[in-house]
Amino acid sequence: VTNATLHNAEEIARKDVRVGDTVLVRRAGDVIPEVVSVLLAKRPPGTVPFVMPSTVPDQAFQQHVQALIHFASRRAMDIEGLGDRLAEQLVREGLVTNPADLYGLSVSQLTALERLGEKSAENLAQAIDRSRRTTLPRVLFAVGISEVGETTARQLAQHFGTLETIAAADAETLEQVPDIGPVVAAHIARFFADPAHLALLHRLQVLGVTWPEIATVEKMDAPLAGWTVVLTGALDSMTRDEAGDRLLALGAKVSGSVSKKTTLVVAGSD
């Protein structure tokens, strides 16, 4: 759990949750992590009640920063070393206005940033370069389509096979994908109808971001077409994400849980 709800300002005040507190968290409604109470015995000295900010921060700046953080995250483009603070610096210095700008950065530009030494800059440049070789589900997740998480991105990729086919699909066609209803379909169709989003995806490809075509459900000659595979535990030669990407490319469906439709369970250590 990395985030838990406090519902609203009144609940924060009622439970007297302060910065640095240790809290008890439960699963509310079997899904949402909720802060239940504060463990006062573990409260750091000198804390004061939390006060909501009276002014809204620069919204556009924050949106650019959050989009960049999401784009670089491990389950998206997996750019190691690009954390929150560095993302803020890149946006503040005007080096990155959208995620595609990352692929035009030089080591000298990175070295010039505050608190980023030459070795760290070189490591980041290498991580950015490695991320150029990716997968279609990762790209769909990374670009921040509203309501499209990892699972939906994977289902889109497996159903349509190519970015171009997804971009050309209307909302009605998108609803044919398993678990995609009218609301999510509308969000996806709206995203690909925006010229700015299409320009971003095109620029990523121009700057060398590549991904293999996915073997779709219609391509029954794919080696693992019709298989449903569950991955669990730590694998020896690759991560579960990497294994899932390879399975998708071979036509298999990757599921998070075992069901009657499961063909194979790959069990690693632990």
Backbone as CSV, one residue per row, in Angstrom:
resi,resn,N_x,N_y,N_z,CA_x,CA_y,CA_z,C_x,C_y,C_z
1,VAL,0.853,-1.192,0.000,0.000,0.000,0.000,0.889,1.242,0.000
2,THR,0.685,2.121,-0.968,1.444,3.380,-1.023,0.570,4.586,-0.744
3,ASN,-0.741,4.447,-0.924,-1.666,5.546,-0.644,-2.882,5.000,0.090
4,ALA,-3.417,5.781,1.018,-4.626,5.386,1.742,-5.513,6.610,1.916
5,THR,-6.820,6.401,1.865,-7.743,7.530,1.890,-8.022,8.020,3.309
6,LEU,-8.164,9.330,3.438,-8.642,9.973,4.669,-9.981,10.669,4.408
7,HIS,-10.528,10.473,3.216,-11.859,10.959,2.822,-11.938,12.474,2.626
8,ASN,-11.658,13.265,3.674,-11.800,14.718,3.539,-11.108,15.417,4.703
9,ALA,-11.115,16.736,4.662,-10.423,17.534,5.684,-11.014,17.311,7.076
10,GLU,-12.330,17.117,7.138,-12.967,16.905,8.442,-12.471,15.616,9.093
11,GLU,-12.283,14.562,8.276,-11.796,13.296,8.814,-10.339,13.402,9.261
12,ILE,-9.535,14.161,8.519,-8.141,14.384,8.928,-8.109,15.064,10.288
13,ALA,-8.973,16.053,10.476,-9.020,16.768,11.753,-9.564,15.875,12.865
14,ARG,-10.611,15.109,12.572,-11.227,14.254,13.587,-10.248,13.186,14.086
15,LYS,-9.489,12.609,13.135,-8.525,11.566,13.508,-7.174,12.154,13.919
16,ASP,-7.028,13.467,13.737,-5.802,14.185,14.102,-4.567,13.518,13.498
17,VAL,-4.603,13.319,12.188,-3.462,12.725,11.482,-2.466,13.817,11.144
18,ARG,-1.204,13.627,11.538,-0.168,14.628,11.321,0.979,14.058,10.499
19,VAL,1.767,14.951,9.915,2.929,14.533,9.120,3.882,13.753,10.015
20,GLY,4.298,12.572,9.559,5.231,11.755,10.329,4.572,10.720,11.214
21,ASP,3.235,10.752,11.305,2.524,9.798,12.162,2.616,8.371,11.618
22,THR,2.509,7.395,12.513,2.314,5.997,12.159,0.826,5.710,12.331
23,VAL,0.228,5.108,11.332,-1.226,4.936,11.350,-1.619,3.474,11.154
24,LEU,-2.833,3.165,11.574,-3.434,1.857,11.342,-4.270,1.944,10.071
25,VAL,-4.021,1.010,9.148,-4.726,1.023,7.862,-5.523,-0.272,7.725
26,ARG,-6.731,-0.150,7.207,-7.535,-1.347,6.944,-8.060,-1.308,5.518
27,ARG,-8.575,-2.440,5.063,-9.203,-2.505,3.751,-10.682,-2.185,3.906
28,ALA,-11.085,-1.013,3.436,-12.484,-0.604,3.543,-13.259,-1.130,2.338
29,GLY,-14.361,-1.823,2.601,-15.157,-2.367,1.504,-14.405,-3.386,0.688
30,ASP,-13.442,-4.067,1.299,-12.634,-5.113,0.655,-11.728,-4.597,-0.451
31,VAL,-11.645,-3.275,-0.617,-10.844,-2.748,-1.730,-9.942,-1.591,-1.302
32,ILE,-10.528,-0.536,-0.759,-9.804,0.727,-0.588,-9.036,0.754,0.733
33,PRO,-7.716,1.011,0.703,-6.975,1.182,1.959,-7.419,2.471,2.649
34,GLU,-7.789,2.362,3.927,-8.302,3.508,4.671,-7.511,3.681,5.967
35,VAL,-7.171,4.925,6.283,-6.522,5.227,7.553,-7.591,5.199,8.649
36,VAL,-7.413,4.290,9.623,-8.406,4.132,10.688,-8.087,5.037,11.871
37,SER,-6.827,5.010,12.312,-6.470,5.787,13.496,-4.963,5.994,13.549
38,VAL,-4.545,6.886,14.424,-3.130,7.194,14.624,-2.609,6.413,15.834
39,LEU,-1.390,5.863,15.725,-0.746,5.217,16.862,0.036,6.294,17.609
40,LEU,-0.607,6.878,18.605,-0.044,8.039,19.292,1.284,7.733,19.978
41,ALA,1.477,6.484,20.394,2.730,6.120,21.066,3.930,6.256,20.136
42,LYS,3.682,6.252,18.822,4.770,6.346,17.853,4.854,7.730,17.207
43,ARG,4.069,8.692,17.709,4.071,10.036,17.111,5.400,10.743,17.392
44,PRO,6.049,11.306,16.347,7.298,12.048,16.560,7.054,13.303,17.388
45,PRO,8.042,13.777,18.120,7.869,15.006,18.911,7.746,16.229,18.003
46,GLY,7.021,17.221,18.471,6.967,18.497,17.770,5.999,18.575,16.614
47,THR,5.141,17.559,16.423,4.198,17.624,15.304,3.076,18.607,15.598
48,VAL,2.492,19.143,14.545,1.372,20.078,14.687,0.232,19.605,13.800
49,PRO,-1.011,19.983,14.093,-2.147,19.580,13.257,-1.952,19.992,11.797
50,PHE,-2.418,19.142,10.885,-2.305,19.417,9.457,-3.290,20.502,9.038
51,VAL,-2.809,21.444,8.233,-3.661,22.521,7.721,-3.652,22.463,6.199
52,MET,-4.839,22.460,5.635,-4.943,22.444,4.174,-4.317,23.705,3.583
53,PRO,-3.611,23.596,2.422,-3.054,24.793,1.794,-4.166,25.735,1.351
54,SER,-3.897,27.031,1.453,-4.928,28.027,1.116,-4.888,28.432,-0.348
55,THR,-3.788,28.087,-1.036,-3.680,28.431,-2.454,-3.379,27.164,-3.259
56,VAL,-3.827,27.156,-4.501,-3.601,26.026,-5.391,-2.251,26.216,-6.083
57,PRO,-1.378,25.186,-6.088,-0.102,25.328,-6.797,-0.311,25.454,-8.301
58,ASP,0.739,25.833,-8.990,0.675,25.987,-10.446,0.209,24.675,-11.068
59,GLN,-1.060,24.650,-11.483,-1.677,23.403,-11.926,-1.014,22.845,-13.183
60,ALA,-0.732,23.703,-14.152,-0.134,23.232,-15.399,1.236,22.611,-15.133
61,PHE,2.045,23.284,-14.292,3.368,22.754,-13.947,3.243,21.375,-13.304
62,GLN,2.323,21.262,-12.326,2.149,19.999,-11.625,1.656,18.898,-12.559
63,GLN,0.793,19.246,-13.503,0.305,18.253,-14.457,1.440,17.717,-15.324
64,HIS,2.321,18.612,-15.778,3.474,18.184,-16.578,4.384,17.277,-15.760
65,VAL,4.614,17.648,-14.510,5.494,16.856,-13.642,4.903,15.473,-13.401
66,GLN,3.617,15.416,-13.053,2.986,14.130,-12.769,2.923,13.245,-14.009
67,ALA,2.698,13.845,-15.166,2.688,13.071,-16.410,4.060,12.464,-16.675
68,LEU,5.107,13.218,-16.377,6.473,12.734,-16.584,6.822,11.628,-15.588
69,ILE,6.426,11.811,-14.335,6.679,10.788,-13.315,5.984,9.483,-13.696
70,HIS,4.739,9.592,-14.132,3.989,8.395,-14.539,4.642,7.732,-15.755
71,PHE,5.017,8.519,-16.736,5.632,8.005,-17.961,6.892,7.202,-17.639
72,ALA,7.689,7.676,-16.686,8.974,7.053,-16.366,8.869,5.922,-15.355
73,SER,7.682,5.716,-14.773,7.534,4.744,-13.692,7.830,3.325,-14.158
74,ARG,8.068,2.446,-13.188,8.576,1.099,-13.484,7.637,0.315,-14.380
75,ARG,6.344,0.424,-14.169,5.404,-0.363,-14.966,5.006,0.333,-16.269
76,ALA,5.502,1.546,-16.458,5.294,2.241,-17.730,6.574,2.094,-18.564
77,MET,7.345,3.182,-18.755,8.555,3.080,-19.579,9.791,2.622,-18.795
78,ASP,9.652,2.533,-17.486,10.692,1.964,-16.615,12.048,2.661,-16.800
79,ILE,12.060,3.977,-16.577,13.300,4.759,-16.680,13.888,4.900,-15.276
80,GLU,14.837,4.044,-14.968,15.428,4.024,-13.632,16.186,5.322,-13.358
81,GLY,15.967,5.877,-12.178,16.680,7.090,-11.784,15.911,8.369,-12.019
82,LEU,14.779,8.290,-12.720,13.989,9.502,-12.965,12.869,9.554,-11.930
83,GLY,13.178,10.145,-10.774,12.213,10.235,-9.688,11.487,11.562,-9.665
84,ASP,10.733,11.776,-8.585,9.884,12.962,-8.475,10.687,14.260,-8.545
85,ARG,11.776,14.334,-7.761,12.550,15.579,-7.695,13.181,15.912,-9.037
86,LEU,13.723,14.909,-9.704,14.354,15.150,-11.004,13.315,15.540,-12.050
87,ALA,12.143,14.922,-11.993,11.066,15.284,-12.921,10.698,16.760,-12.760
88,GLU,10.617,17.221,-11.506,10.322,18.633,-11.258,11.400,19.534,-11.843
89,GLN,12.664,19.143,-11.673,13.764,19.940,-12.223,13.685,20.028,-13.742
90,LEU,13.453,18.905,-14.380,13.417,18.871,-15.845,12.312,19.773,-16.393
91,VAL,11.149,19.750,-15.721,10.038,20.594,-16.170,10.304,22.056,-15.842
92,ARG,10.810,22.313,-14.632,11.067,23.690,-14.208,12.111,24.366,-15.094
93,GLU,13.143,23.616,-15.498,14.203,24.178,-16.337,13.807,24.279,-17.811
94,GLY,12.602,23.801,-18.141,12.136,23.875,-19.521,12.744,22.842,-20.445
95,LEU,13.422,21.847,-19.877,14.043,20.808,-20.704,13.021,19.794,-21.205
96,VAL,11.949,19.600,-20.439,10.919,18.629,-20.813,9.551,19.290,-20.688
97,THR,8.844,19.420,-21.791,7.478,19.928,-21.761,6.472,18.803,-21.992
98,ASN,6.913,17.713,-22.642,6.108,16.491,-22.703,7.082,15.310,-22.699
99,PRO,6.617,14.107,-22.371,7.536,12.982,-22.174,8.470,12.680,-23.340
100,ALA,8.061,12.989,-24.562,8.920,12.705,-25.711,10.225,13.497,-25.653
101,ASP,10.210,14.645,-24.965,11.425,15.468,-24.863,12.565,14.727,-24.171
102,LEU,12.231,13.721,-23.359,13.275,12.948,-22.669,14.277,12.358,-23.659
103,TYR,13.774,11.936,-24.818,14.611,11.217,-25.782,15.480,12.149,-26.620
104,GLY,15.362,13.452,-26.363,16.238,14.410,-27.028,17.260,15.026,-26.086
105,LEU,17.268,14.591,-24.825,18.194,15.156,-23.844,19.611,14.623,-24.047
106,SER,20.588,15.494,-23.816,21.991,15.097,-23.889,22.551,14.933,-22.479
107,VAL,23.665,14.236,-22.369,24.320,14.058,-21.070,24.732,15.413,-20.499
108,SER,25.190,16.321,-21.367,25.611,17.641,-20.884,24.436,18.420,-20.303
109,GLN,23.263,18.312,-20.899,22.077,18.974,-20.344,21.717,18.406,-18.972
110,LEU,21.834,17.089,-18.825,21.518,16.445,-17.554,22.548,16.789,-16.488
111,THR,23.819,16.837,-16.876,24.891,17.153,-15.922,24.727,18.561,-15.361
112,ALA,24.165,19.449,-16.159,23.996,20.844,-15.726,22.920,21.005,-14.658
113,LEU,22.116,19.972,-14.450,21.057,20.067,-13.449,21.644,20.017,-12.043
114,GLU,21.005,20.718,-11.141,21.457,20.765,-9.751,21.402,19.375,-9.117
115,ARG,22.442,19.027,-8.377,22.544,17.770,-7.630,22.557,16.534,-8.525
116,LEU,22.937,16.683,-9.799,23.046,15.526,-10.679,24.459,15.501,-11.242
117,GLY,25.298,14.627,-10.711,26.682,14.543,-11.133,26.818,13.874,-12.485
118,GLU,28.044,13.844,-12.979,28.294,13.308,-14.319,27.916,11.835,-14.418
119,LYS,28.302,11.056,-13.396,28.002,9.623,-13.433,26.501,9.377,-13.398
120,SER,25.799,10.110,-12.535,24.338,9.966,-12.446,23.676,10.377,-13.754
121,ALA,24.214,11.432,-14.378,23.666,11.891,-15.660,23.861,10.830,-16.740
122,GLU,25.035,10.216,-16.755,25.307,9.155,-17.734,24.392,7.958,-17.507
123,ASN,24.187,7.590,-16.241,23.304,6.457,-15.927,21.868,6.746,-16.358
124,LEU,21.420,7.987,-16.133,20.064,8.343,-16.531,19.926,8.332,-18.046
125,ALA,20.922,8.866,-18.739,20.890,8.865,-20.211,20.812,7.436,-20.751
126,GLN,21.542,6.515,-20.112,21.500,5.115,-20.537,20.136,4.489,-20.257
127,ALA,19.549,4.843,-19.108,18.219,4.320,-18.767,17.169,4.822,-19.755
128,ILE,17.274,6.090,-20.139,16.351,6.645,-21.141,16.517,5.913,-22.463
129,ASP,17.768,5.667,-22.845,18.031,4.975,-24.108,17.480,3.544,-24.080
130,ARG,17.655,2.847,-22.951,17.136,1.469,-22.845,15.621,1.437,-22.979
131,SER,14.964,2.476,-22.483,13.505,2.490,-22.509,12.944,2.653,-23.919
132,ARG,13.796,2.981,-24.872,13.329,3.091,-26.258,12.794,1.759,-26.780
133,ARG,13.337,0.647,-26.278,12.886,-0.675,-26.697,11.865,-1.155,-25.671
134,THR,10.602,-1.087,-26.024,9.542,-1.323,-25.057,8.458,-2.207,-25.660
135,THR,7.252,-2.145,-25.102,6.122,-2.917,-25.610,4.919,-1.997,-25.776
136,LEU,3.975,-2.428,-26.594,2.768,-1.625,-26.829,1.949,-1.416,-25.555
137,PRO,1.722,-2.442,-24.714,0.983,-2.177,-23.470,1.649,-1.127,-22.584
138,ARG,2.968,-1.149,-22.503,3.672,-0.152,-21.686,3.468,1.261,-22.241
139,VAL,3.521,1.407,-23.544,3.328,2.727,-24.162,1.916,3.226,-23.893
140,LEU,0.924,2.360,-24.073,-0.467,2.753,-23.844,-0.694,3.172,-22.398
141,PHE,-0.053,2.484,-21.469,-0.166,2.846,-20.061,0.594,4.134,-19.767
142,ALA,1.777,4.280,-20.363,2.665,5.405,-20.044,2.109,6.751,-20.484
143,VAL,1.388,6.801,-21.599,0.958,8.099,-22.134,-0.246,8.681,-21.391
144,GLY,-0.782,7.941,-20.414,-1.775,8.530,-19.523,-3.168,8.674,-20.087
145,ILE,-3.663,7.646,-20.751,-5.048,7.665,-21.216,-5.954,7.503,-19.998
146,SER,-6.909,8.393,-19.831,-7.783,8.364,-18.660,-8.487,7.017,-18.531
147,GLU,-8.448,6.444,-17.320,-9.096,5.177,-16.987,-8.413,3.950,-17.588
148,VAL,-7.258,4.121,-18.226,-6.550,2.975,-18.813,-5.352,2.624,-17.936
149,GLY,-5.501,1.561,-17.154,-4.405,1.050,-16.344,-3.656,-0.036,-17.081
150,GLU,-2.810,-0.749,-16.350,-1.986,-1.786,-16.977,-2.825,-2.877,-17.631
151,THR,-3.861,-3.338,-16.932,-4.676,-4.440,-17.456,-5.413,-4.030,-18.718
152,THR,-6.024,-2.852,-18.696,-6.750,-2.380,-19.880,-5.798,-2.152,-21.047
153,ALA,-4.606,-1.610,-20.764,-3.612,-1.402,-21.821,-3.226,-2.736,-22.459
154,ARG,-3.063,-3.754,-21.623,-2.702,-5.074,-22.140,-3.822,-5.672,-22.991
155,GLN,-5.070,-5.482,-22.533,-6.208,-6.009,-23.284,-6.358,-5.308,-24.627
156,LEU,-6.146,-3.990,-24.639,-6.203,-3.240,-25.901,-5.163,-3.753,-26.890
157,ALA,-3.929,-3.899,-26.382,-2.834,-4.350,-27.250,-3.109,-5.734,-27.803
158,GLN,-3.615,-6.610,-26.960,-3.843,-7.986,-27.402,-5.012,-8.077,-28.369
159,HIS,-6.004,-7.219,-28.190,-7.179,-7.272,-29.065,-6.892,-6.684,-30.445
160,PHE,-6.151,-5.555,-30.482,-5.948,-4.847,-31.752,-4.580,-5.097,-32.379
161,GLY,-3.561,-5.365,-31.563,-2.254,-5.724,-32.117,-1.316,-4.577,-32.407
162,THR,-1.839,-3.446,-32.918,-0.983,-2.315,-33.277,-1.572,-1.011,-32.747
163,LEU,-0.704,-0.028,-32.563,-1.144,1.286,-32.113,-2.072,1.922,-33.139
164,GLU,-1.744,1.764,-34.407,-2.536,2.382,-35.475,-3.981,1.864,-35.473
165,THR,-4.147,0.565,-35.213,-5.490,-0.017,-35.196,-6.291,0.503,-34.015
166,ILE,-5.631,0.641,-32.870,-6.316,1.190,-31.691,-6.730,2.631,-31.944
167,ALA,-5.807,3.419,-32.509,-6.071,4.838,-32.748,-7.227,5.037,-33.714
168,ALA,-7.409,4.090,-34.632,-8.459,4.225,-35.644,-9.813,3.709,-35.164
169,ALA,-9.847,3.022,-34.027,-11.086,2.412,-33.546,-12.019,3.456,-32.943
170,ASP,-13.314,3.322,-33.232,-14.289,4.202,-32.598,-14.737,3.587,-31.275
171,ALA,-15.540,4.316,-30.536,-15.952,3.868,-29.207,-16.698,2.537,-29.260
172,GLU,-17.532,2.367,-30.252,-18.301,1.120,-30.377,-17.367,-0.076,-30.594
173,THR,-16.350,0.111,-31.423,-15.380,-0.959,-31.673,-14.563,-1.254,-30.417
174,LEU,-14.207,-0.206,-29.685,-13.426,-0.378,-28.464,-14.195,-1.158,-27.405
175,GLU,-15.516,-1.018,-27.393,-16.326,-1.734,-26.416,-16.335,-3.241,-26.644
176,GLN,-15.834,-3.691,-27.779,-15.748,-5.127,-28.043,-14.596,-5.791,-27.287
177,VAL,-13.699,-4.966,-26.756,-12.588,-5.497,-25.957,-13.129,-5.931,-24.601
178,PRO,-12.742,-7.123,-24.108,-13.239,-7.585,-22.815,-13.003,-6.566,-21.700
179,ASP,-14.027,-6.353,-20.883,-13.966,-5.498,-19.693,-13.877,-4.006,-20.002
180,ILE,-14.024,-3.608,-21.268,-14.054,-2.186,-21.600,-15.498,-1.778,-21.880
181,GLY,-16.020,-0.918,-21.006,-17.394,-0.455,-21.155,-17.459,0.878,-21.876
182,PRO,-18.649,1.473,-21.960,-18.822,2.715,-22.726,-18.030,3.900,-22.187
183,VAL,-17.876,3.997,-20.866,-17.157,5.142,-20.298,-15.676,5.081,-20.668
184,VAL,-15.048,3.918,-20.455,-13.621,3.762,-20.777,-13.412,3.875,-22.285
185,ALA,-14.300,3.278,-23.054,-14.191,3.358,-24.519,-14.226,4.810,-24.988
186,ALA,-15.087,5.613,-24.379,-15.181,7.025,-24.743,-13.885,7.765,-24.409
187,HIS,-13.295,7.452,-23.255,-12.024,8.081,-22.875,-10.930,7.741,-23.891
188,ILE,-10.864,6.489,-24.298,-9.825,6.053,-25.241,-10.026,6.727,-26.594
189,ALA,-11.255,6.716,-27.078,-11.555,7.333,-28.379,-11.248,8.826,-28.347
190,ARG,-11.568,9.480,-27.230,-11.309,10.915,-27.092,-9.804,11.194,-27.086
191,PHE,-9.049,10.326,-26.441,-7.591,10.495,-26.391,-6.999,10.466,-27.797
192,PHE,-7.391,9.493,-28.590,-6.806,9.345,-29.923,-7.401,10.317,-30.951
193,ALA,-8.459,11.012,-30.560,-9.005,12.049,-31.439,-8.297,13.381,-31.248
194,ASP,-7.458,13.482,-30.225,-6.743,14.716,-29.907,-5.442,14.777,-30.712
195,PRO,-5.273,15.758,-31.602,-4.052,15.856,-32.416,-2.777,15.946,-31.579
196,ALA,-2.869,16.559,-30.384,-1.679,16.680,-29.533,-1.204,15.316,-29.059
197,HIS,-2.145,14.437,-28.744,-1.775,13.091,-28.305,-1.180,12.281,-29.457
198,LEU,-1.771,12.419,-30.626,-1.227,11.715,-31.794,0.169,12.230,-32.124
199,ALA,0.381,13.539,-31.964,1.695,14.120,-32.225,2.730,13.581,-31.242
200,LEU,2.330,13.421,-29.977,3.240,12.863,-28.965,3.650,11.450,-29.342
201,LEU,2.692,10.611,-29.703,2.997,9.226,-30.057,3.872,9.155,-31.301
202,HIS,3.591,10.017,-32.273,4.409,10.052,-33.489,5.840,10.477,-33.170
203,ARG,5.970,11.479,-32.299,7.308,11.969,-31.961,8.096,10.917,-31.194
204,LEU,7.440,10.168,-30.346,8.121,9.078,-29.646,8.728,8.098,-30.646
205,GLN,7.957,7.776,-31.665,8.448,6.834,-32.677,9.587,7.443,-33.497
206,VAL,9.468,8.723,-33.825,10.527,9.411,-34.577,11.828,9.421,-33.783
207,LEU,11.717,9.538,-32.451,12.894,9.593,-31.588,13.398,8.205,-31.198
208,GLY,12.850,7.168,-31.842,13.423,5.828,-31.685,12.744,4.911,-30.699
209,VAL,11.575,5.291,-30.175,10.845,4.389,-29.279,10.138,3.345,-30.143
210,THR,10.437,2.073,-29.898,9.898,0.995,-30.734,9.290,-0.097,-29.862
211,TRP,8.370,-0.837,-30.444,7.763,-1.972,-29.755,7.322,-2.994,-30.790
212,PRO,7.340,-4.292,-30.439,6.919,-5.306,-31.415,5.413,-5.348,-31.560
213,GLU,4.953,-5.783,-32.714,3.523,-5.984,-32.923,3.065,-7.138,-32.040
214,ILE,1.858,-7.021,-31.495,1.305,-8.056,-30.638,0.539,-9.066,-31.485
215,ALA,0.676,-10.350,-31.134,-0.123,-11.380,-31.795,-1.544,-11.290,-31.243
216,THR,-2.498,-10.828,-32.046,-3.859,-10.605,-31.563,-4.625,-11.915,-31.470
217,VAL,-5.794,-11.810,-30.823,-6.611,-13.010,-30.648,-7.053,-13.601,-31.985
218,GLU,-7.104,-12.760,-33.028,-7.511,-13.278,-34.335,-6.403,-14.082,-35.008
219,LYS,-5.154,-13.852,-34.584,-4.026,-14.531,-35.225,-3.810,-15.886,-34.553
220,MET,-4.628,-16.850,-34.940,-4.613,-18.131,-34.266,-3.380,-18.967,-34.596
221,ASP,-2.534,-18.485,-35.525,-1.300,-19.200,-35.816,-0.183,-18.797,-34.855
222,ALA,-0.453,-17.841,-33.949,0.547,-17.457,-32.950,0.833,-18.665,-32.058
223,PRO,2.088,-18.861,-31.636,2.475,-20.075,-30.895,1.632,-20.368,-29.659
224,LEU,1.228,-19.303,-28.928,0.482,-19.520,-27.691,-0.938,-18.969,-27.778
225,ALA,-1.476,-18.876,-28.980,-2.835,-18.368,-29.162,-3.820,-19.236,-28.386
226,GLY,-4.701,-18.596,-27.643,-5.700,-19.324,-26.885,-5.273,-19.715,-25.480
227,TRP,-3.990,-19.522,-25.156,-3.495,-19.842,-23.809,-3.800,-18.703,-22.843
228,THR,-4.086,-19.061,-21.598,-4.171,-18.083,-20.517,-3.146,-18.484,-19.460
229,VAL,-2.197,-17.585,-19.207,-1.063,-17.909,-18.343,-1.080,-17.010,-17.106
230,VAL,-0.836,-17.604,-15.949,-0.702,-16.867,-14.691,0.757,-16.945,-14.235
231,LEU,1.342,-15.802,-13.899,2.722,-15.735,-13.409,2.706,-15.431,-11.922
232,THR,3.487,-16.166,-11.141,3.534,-15.907,-9.703,4.930,-16.157,-9.164
233,GLY,5.332,-15.396,-8.146,6.656,-15.564,-7.563,7.737,-14.869,-8.373
234,ALA,8.971,-14.978,-7.888,10.121,-14.345,-8.556,10.723,-15.306,-9.565
235,LEU,10.833,-14.876,-10.812,11.408,-15.711,-11.866,12.918,-15.520,-11.911
236,ASP,13.637,-16.535,-12.396,15.104,-16.511,-12.355,15.720,-15.642,-13.443
237,SER,15.256,-15.781,-14.686,15.957,-15.167,-15.816,15.356,-13.850,-16.285
238,MET,14.203,-13.475,-15.743,13.554,-12.222,-16.143,12.530,-11.841,-15.087
239,THR,12.041,-10.612,-15.142,10.989,-10.192,-14.222,9.640,-10.714,-14.722
240,ARG,8.641,-10.672,-13.867,7.304,-11.093,-14.306,6.774,-10.166,-15.398
241,ASP,7.097,-8.875,-15.304,6.675,-7.939,-16.348,7.256,-8.329,-17.695
242,GLU,8.567,-8.649,-17.707,9.218,-9.058,-18.953,8.616,-10.352,-19.489
243,ALA,8.358,-11.293,-18.582,7.750,-12.559,-19.009,6.358,-12.319,-19.585
244,GLY,5.598,-11.435,-18.943,4.264,-11.116,-19.444,4.307,-10.481,-20.825
245,ASP,5.282,-9.590,-21.043,5.431,-8.960,-22.358,5.723,-10.007,-23.434
246,ARG,6.596,-10.971,-23.112,6.939,-12.011,-24.088,5.744,-12.915,-24.372
247,LEU,5.002,-13.250,-23.332,3.824,-14.094,-23.524,2.798,-13.406,-24.420
248,LEU,2.583,-12.114,-24.194,1.650,-11.363,-25.033,2.073,-11.383,-26.494
249,ALA,3.379,-11.197,-26.719,3.892,-11.181,-28.091,3.696,-12.530,-28.778
250,LEU,3.577,-13.595,-27.983,3.385,-14.940,-28.540,1.911,-15.334,-28.610
251,GLY,1.028,-14.399,-28.259,-0.397,-14.646,-28.428,-1.135,-15.084,-27.191
252,ALA,-0.439,-15.272,-26.054,-1.096,-15.716,-24.829,-1.787,-14.550,-24.137
253,LYS,-2.766,-14.854,-23.323,-3.372,-13.874,-22.431,-2.741,-14.058,-21.062
254,VAL,-2.331,-12.961,-20.417,-1.722,-13.033,-19.093,-2.752,-12.592,-18.063
255,SER,-3.011,-13.461,-17.096,-4.022,-13.174,-16.079,-3.372,-13.078,-14.709
256,GLY,-4.018,-12.352,-13.808,-3.482,-12.186,-12.460,-3.955,-13.245,-11.481
257,SER,-4.906,-14.080,-11.891,-5.421,-15.100,-10.978,-5.832,-16.350,-11.747
258,VAL,-5.839,-17.466,-11.028,-6.179,-18.747,-11.630,-7.695,-18.887,-11.740
259,SER,-8.137,-19.380,-12.880,-9.565,-19.634,-13.082,-9.711,-20.893,-13.939
260,LYS,-10.944,-21.203,-14.298,-11.190,-22.381,-15.151,-10.543,-22.219,-16.528
261,LYS,-10.278,-20.972,-16.917,-9.704,-20.720,-18.238,-8.180,-20.816,-18.248
262,THR,-7.538,-20.974,-17.082,-6.074,-20.974,-16.996,-5.507,-22.203,-17.699
263,THR,-4.546,-21.966,-18.589,-3.835,-23.046,-19.274,-2.607,-23.470,-18.489
264,LEU,-1.907,-22.477,-17.946,-0.593,-22.733,-17.354,-0.312,-21.737,-16.238
265,VAL,0.273,-22.230,-15.149,0.763,-21.358,-14.075,2.286,-21.471,-14.039
266,VAL,2.974,-20.341,-14.165,4.436,-20.301,-14.047,4.756,-19.835,-12.642
267,ALA,5.316,-20.719,-11.812,5.566,-20.414,-10.413,7.060,-20.249,-10.165
268,GLY,7.456,-19.039,-9.784,8.852,-18.783,-9.415,9.070,-19.041,-7.940
269,SER,10.179,-18.547,-7.426,10.481,-18.744,-6.002,9.558,-17.891,-5.137
270,ASP,9.438,-18.263,-3.871,8.565,-17.557,-2.904,7.107,-17.563,-3.331
